Amino acid sequence: LDQIAKSHQGVLAMVSESPQIDWGALKLSDYACVLALDGLEDPQNVGSILRTGWLMGIDGVLVPKSRSADLGPTVCKV
């Protein structure tokens, strides 16, 4: 792990940099919940919101390209 990542806690996960929402599946679903984030610049806040959303069963997240924290290592760690 030390050769792959600068900072780790004994765990490594490979993720897609821009996962896509399956809009077709959402349309066919009886219930769907999409979380829209806007203006969140603190990566720790973004990570906490994503973790809470995952626990609550959200189906997708919309994150703007500007005025938003990068979905980088800090967000993933939180």
C-alpha positions, 0 to 999 in steps of 0.5 A: 500500500505504501507504494500505491498511496501516500496516506492510507489506514491499511485499506485501499479502494479503487473507485471511478473518478466520475461514476454515472447515475443510471437515470433509466433505473431511477425512472423505473423505480417506485422511489428514488432519492438523489442528493444535490450538493451546491457550494460545499467547499470543505471536503470533510463536510462533503465526505460526511454528507456522502457517508450519511447519504449512503447510510440513508440509501440515496441513489445518486449525488449531483455535484457542481463542477465549480464552487465545490470541493474536489472529490479527492482523498480527504472526501474518500477518507471521511 
